[in-house]
Amino acid sequence: MAVYVGIDVHKKYCQAALMNDNGRVLQELRFDNNSEGATSLVTLARTVDSHVKAVVEPSANFWIRIYDQLENEGVEVKLSNPLRTKAIAEARIKTDRIDAKTLAYLLRSDLVAESYVPT
């Protein structure tokens, strides 16, 4: 079992959706785009299950600190390729909450189009 976390990143905040193995959204939340915000997200996710997987949708270079902090916390994290992900998950209505849920669903289904992240 795992917790799947979809994260839509913005300059000052991120929107996240936590989903279980059955595709049920467990929690939706907004958190600050900083290390403390990412740590609180991981802490929350680990109350459900210790195995946390996350996907981050980048926005400019605002995704870097969230991605790095998730990795430091031991989360299996992927960076979605926004151009290729949009081709899979086009939606007529786009909001941060819908994007986060869609990312979590794609991660759970192993359909994330990943971008390369250098070390």
PyRosetta script that sets phi, psi and omega in degrees:
from pyrosetta import init, pose_from_sequence

init()
pose = pose_from_sequence("MAVYVGIDVHKKYCQAALMNDNGRVLQELRFDNNSEGATSLVTLARTVDSHVKAVVEPSANFWIRIYDQLENEGVEVKLSNPLRTKAIAEARIKTDRIDAKTLAYLLRSDLVAESYVPT")
pose.set_psi(1, 151.1)
pose.set_omega(1, 179.9)
pose.set_phi(2, -149.9)
pose.set_psi(2, 166.1)
pose.set_omega(2, 171.8)
pose.set_phi(3, -110.4)
pose.set_psi(3, 129.2)
pose.set_omega(3, -180.0)
pose.set_phi(4, -105.5)
pose.set_psi(4, 127.1)
pose.set_omega(4, -175.1)
pose.set_phi(5, -120.1)
pose.set_psi(5, 120.9)
pose.set_omega(5, 173.6)
pose.set_phi(6, -100.8)
pose.set_psi(6, 130.3)
pose.set_omega(6, -176.1)
pose.set_phi(7, -127.4)
pose.set_psi(7, 120.0)
pose.set_omega(7, 174.5)
pose.set_phi(8, -98.3)
pose.set_psi(8, 115.8)
pose.set_omega(8, -171.1)
pose.set_phi(9, -96.9)
pose.set_psi(9, 138.1)
pose.set_omega(9, 173.1)
pose.set_phi(10, -131.6)
pose.set_psi(10, 175.7)
pose.set_omega(10, -175.6)
pose.set_phi(11, -58.6)
pose.set_psi(11, -49.9)
pose.set_omega(11, -174.4)
pose.set_phi(12, -104.5)
pose.set_psi(12, -19.8)
pose.set_omega(12, -177.4)
pose.set_phi(13, -144.2)
pose.set_psi(13, 169.2)
pose.set_omega(13, 174.6)
pose.set_phi(14, -132.4)
pose.set_psi(14, 148.6)
pose.set_omega(14, 174.2)
pose.set_phi(15, -109.7)
pose.set_psi(15, 131.5)
pose.set_omega(15, -177.6)
pose.set_phi(16, -127.7)
pose.set_psi(16, 151.7)
pose.set_omega(16, 172.5)
pose.set_phi(17, -131.3)
pose.set_psi(17, 130.1)
pose.set_omega(17, 177.2)
pose.set_phi(18, -104.3)
pose.set_psi(18, 130.4)
pose.set_omega(18, -175.1)
pose.set_phi(19, -130.4)
pose.set_psi(19, 145.1)
pose.set_omega(19, 177.3)
pose.set_phi(20, -93.3)
pose.set_psi(20, -177.4)
pose.set_omega(20, -178.7)
pose.set_phi(21, -61.7)
pose.set_psi(21, -26.2)
pose.set_omega(21, -178.7)
pose.set_phi(22, -85.7)
pose.set_psi(22, -1.7)
pose.set_omega(22, 179.6)
pose.set_phi(23, 88.1)
pose.set_psi(23, 8.7)
pose.set_omega(23, 178.7)
pose.set_phi(24, -84.4)
pose.set_psi(24, 128.8)
pose.set_omega(24, 176.9)
pose.set_phi(25, -73.9)
pose.set_psi(25, 120.3)
pose.set_omega(25, -177.7)
pose.set_phi(26, -89.0)
pose.set_psi(26, -35.1)
pose.set_omega(26, -175.6)
pose.set_phi(27, -159.9)
pose.set_psi(27, 145.0)
pose.set_omega(27, 171.6)
pose.set_phi(28, -126.4)
pose.set_psi(28, 133.8)
pose.set_omega(28, -178.7)
pose.set_phi(29, -152.8)
pose.set_psi(29, 158.4)
pose.set_omega(29, 173.9)
pose.set_phi(30, -112.5)
pose.set_psi(30, 135.8)
pose.set_omega(30, 178.8)
pose.set_phi(31, -138.3)
pose.set_psi(31, 158.7)
pose.set_omega(31, -179.3)
pose.set_phi(32, -65.0)
pose.set_psi(32, 142.9)
pose.set_omega(32, 178.0)
pose.set_phi(33, -81.9)
pose.set_psi(33, 76.3)
pose.set_omega(33, 175.2)
pose.set_phi(34, -155.8)
pose.set_psi(34, 176.4)
pose.set_omega(34, -177.1)
pose.set_phi(35, -61.5)
pose.set_psi(35, -39.4)
pose.set_omega(35, -179.3)
pose.set_phi(36, -64.7)
pose.set_psi(36, -40.7)
pose.set_omega(36, 178.2)
pose.set_phi(37, -62.6)
pose.set_psi(37, -43.5)
pose.set_omega(37, 179.5)
pose.set_phi(38, -65.2)
pose.set_psi(38, -39.7)
pose.set_omega(38, 179.0)
pose.set_phi(39, -64.2)
pose.set_psi(39, -41.3)
pose.set_omega(39, 178.9)
pose.set_phi(40, -66.0)
pose.set_psi(40, -35.1)
pose.set_omega(40, 176.3)
pose.set_phi(41, -62.7)
pose.set_psi(41, -46.4)
pose.set_omega(41, -179.6)
pose.set_phi(42, -63.6)
pose.set_psi(42, -41.9)
pose.set_omega(42, 178.1)
pose.set_phi(43, -59.2)
pose.set_psi(43, -44.8)
pose.set_omega(43, 178.0)
pose.set_phi(44, -62.1)
pose.set_psi(44, -46.5)
pose.set_omega(44, -178.2)
pose.set_phi(45, -62.7)
pose.set_psi(45, -37.1)
pose.set_omega(45, -178.4)
pose.set_phi(46, -73.9)
pose.set_psi(46, -11.1)
pose.set_omega(46, 172.6)
pose.set_phi(47, -72.7)
pose.set_psi(47, -21.0)
pose.set_omega(47, 178.3)
pose.set_phi(48, -89.8)
pose.set_psi(48, -48.4)
pose.set_omega(48, -179.4)
pose.set_phi(49, -157.9)
pose.set_psi(49, 146.7)
pose.set_omega(49, -178.2)
pose.set_phi(50, -75.2)
pose.set_psi(50, -20.8)
pose.set_omega(50, 179.4)
pose.set_phi(51, -92.1)
pose.set_psi(51, 108.5)
pose.set_omega(51, -176.7)
pose.set_phi(52, -114.8)
pose.set_psi(52, 128.9)
pose.set_omega(52, 174.0)
pose.set_phi(53, -118.3)
pose.set_psi(53, 140.0)
pose.set_omega(53, -178.1)
pose.set_phi(54, -137.0)
pose.set_psi(54, 152.2)
pose.set_omega(54, 172.3)
pose.set_phi(55, -129.5)
pose.set_psi(55, 134.7)
pose.set_omega(55, -177.9)
pose.set_phi(56, -114.3)
pose.set_psi(56, 129.0)
pose.set_omega(56, 173.6)
pose.set_phi(57, -95.2)
pose.set_psi(57, 116.9)
pose.set_omega(57, -173.9)
pose.set_phi(58, -72.8)
pose.set_psi(58, 153.3)
pose.set_omega(58, 173.5)
pose.set_phi(59, -141.0)
pose.set_psi(59, 114.0)
pose.set_omega(59, -174.1)
pose.set_phi(60, 49.8)
pose.set_psi(60, -129.7)
pose.set_omega(60, 176.1)
pose.set_phi(61, -111.5)
pose.set_psi(61, 19.4)
pose.set_omega(61, -179.2)
pose.set_phi(62, -72.6)
pose.set_psi(62, -14.9)
pose.set_omega(62, -178.1)
pose.set_phi(63, -76.8)
pose.set_psi(63, -21.2)
pose.set_omega(63, -169.2)
pose.set_phi(64, -60.5)
pose.set_psi(64, -48.3)
pose.set_omega(64, -176.8)
pose.set_phi(65, -66.1)
pose.set_psi(65, -35.8)
pose.set_omega(65, 178.4)
pose.set_phi(66, -68.3)
pose.set_psi(66, -47.7)
pose.set_omega(66, 179.6)
pose.set_phi(67, -57.6)
pose.set_psi(67, -49.0)
pose.set_omega(67, -178.9)
pose.set_phi(68, -62.0)
pose.set_psi(68, -42.2)
pose.set_omega(68, -179.2)
pose.set_phi(69, -66.7)
pose.set_psi(69, -40.0)
pose.set_omega(69, 177.3)
pose.set_phi(70, -61.6)
pose.set_psi(70, -43.0)
pose.set_omega(70, 176.7)
pose.set_phi(71, -61.1)
pose.set_psi(71, -44.2)
pose.set_omega(71, 179.4)
pose.set_phi(72, -61.7)
pose.set_psi(72, -29.3)
pose.set_omega(72, -179.9)
pose.set_phi(73, -83.1)
pose.set_psi(73, -1.4)
pose.set_omega(73, 178.6)
pose.set_phi(74, 84.6)
pose.set_psi(74, 18.4)
pose.set_omega(74, 178.9)
pose.set_phi(75, -84.2)
pose.set_psi(75, 138.2)
pose.set_omega(75, 172.6)
pose.set_phi(76, -76.6)
pose.set_psi(76, 107.7)
pose.set_omega(76, -170.9)
pose.set_phi(77, -120.9)
pose.set_psi(77, 142.0)
pose.set_omega(77, 177.0)
pose.set_phi(78, -123.9)
pose.set_psi(78, 150.2)
pose.set_omega(78, 174.2)
pose.set_phi(79, -107.1)
pose.set_psi(79, 119.5)
pose.set_omega(79, -178.3)
pose.set_phi(80, -77.4)
pose.set_psi(80, 149.5)
pose.set_omega(80, 173.8)
pose.set_phi(81, -88.7)
pose.set_psi(81, 109.2)
pose.set_omega(81, -172.4)
pose.set_phi(82, -60.8)
pose.set_psi(82, -33.5)
pose.set_omega(82, 179.9)
pose.set_phi(83, -70.9)
pose.set_psi(83, -42.5)
pose.set_omega(83, -179.5)
pose.set_phi(84, -77.8)
pose.set_psi(84, -30.9)
pose.set_omega(84, 178.3)
pose.set_phi(85, -68.8)
pose.set_psi(85, -37.7)
pose.set_omega(85, 178.6)
pose.set_phi(86, -62.1)
pose.set_psi(86, -32.8)
pose.set_omega(86, 178.5)
pose.set_phi(87, -66.4)
pose.set_psi(87, -31.2)
pose.set_omega(87, 179.9)
pose.set_phi(88, -83.5)
pose.set_psi(88, -41.6)
pose.set_omega(88, -169.0)
pose.set_phi(89, -116.8)
pose.set_psi(89, 43.5)
pose.set_omega(89, 178.2)
pose.set_phi(90, -64.2)
pose.set_psi(90, 136.5)
pose.set_omega(90, 179.9)
pose.set_phi(91, -133.1)
pose.set_psi(91, 145.4)
pose.set_omega(91, 178.2)
pose.set_phi(92, -74.3)
pose.set_psi(92, -35.3)
pose.set_omega(92, 177.8)
pose.set_phi(93, -109.5)
pose.set_psi(93, 122.9)
pose.set_omega(93, -178.4)
pose.set_phi(94, -119.5)
pose.set_psi(94, 118.9)
pose.set_omega(94, 171.9)
pose.set_phi(95, -133.8)
pose.set_psi(95, 166.4)
pose.set_omega(95, 178.0)
pose.set_phi(96, -60.2)
pose.set_psi(96, -41.9)
pose.set_omega(96, -179.0)
pose.set_phi(97, -64.6)
pose.set_psi(97, -43.2)
pose.set_omega(97, 179.2)
pose.set_phi(98, -66.1)
pose.set_psi(98, -42.7)
pose.set_omega(98, 178.8)
pose.set_phi(99, -60.2)
pose.set_psi(99, -44.1)
pose.set_omega(99, -179.5)
pose.set_phi(100, -63.2)
pose.set_psi(100, -43.6)
pose.set_omega(100, 178.5)
pose.set_phi(101, -64.5)
pose.set_psi(101, -41.2)
pose.set_omega(101, 179.4)
pose.set_phi(102, -63.2)
pose.set_psi(102, -41.8)
pose.set_omega(102, 178.3)
pose.set_phi(103, -62.3)
pose.set_psi(103, -43.6)
pose.set_omega(103, 178.8)
pose.set_phi(104, -62.1)
pose.set_psi(104, -42.4)
pose.set_omega(104, 178.9)
pose.set_phi(105, -62.9)
pose.set_psi(105, -44.4)
pose.set_omega(105, 179.2)
pose.set_phi(106, -63.8)
pose.set_psi(106, -39.3)
pose.set_omega(106, 178.0)
pose.set_phi(107, -63.8)
pose.set_psi(107, -47.2)
pose.set_omega(107, 179.4)
pose.set_phi(108, -58.8)
pose.set_psi(108, -36.1)
pose.set_omega(108, -178.4)
pose.set_phi(109, -88.9)
pose.set_psi(109, 1.7)
pose.set_omega(109, -178.5)
pose.set_phi(110, 58.7)
pose.set_psi(110, 45.0)
pose.set_omega(110, -179.3)
pose.set_phi(111, -118.4)
pose.set_psi(111, 18.0)
pose.set_omega(111, -178.3)
pose.set_phi(112, -77.2)
pose.set_psi(112, 126.6)
pose.set_omega(112, 172.4)
pose.set_phi(113, -84.3)
pose.set_psi(113, 108.0)
pose.set_omega(113, -171.8)
pose.set_phi(114, -86.2)
pose.set_psi(114, 151.9)
pose.set_omega(114, 169.2)
pose.set_phi(115, -104.2)
pose.set_psi(115, 149.5)
pose.set_omega(115, 177.6)
pose.set_phi(116, -72.9)
pose.set_psi(116, 135.3)
pose.set_omega(116, 177.1)
pose.set_phi(117, -119.5)
pose.set_psi(117, 112.4)
pose.set_omega(117, 179.1)
pose.set_phi(118, -70.3)
pose.set_psi(118, 156.3)
pose.set_omega(118, 178.9)
pose.set_phi(119, -74.3)
pose.dump_pdb("model.pdb")
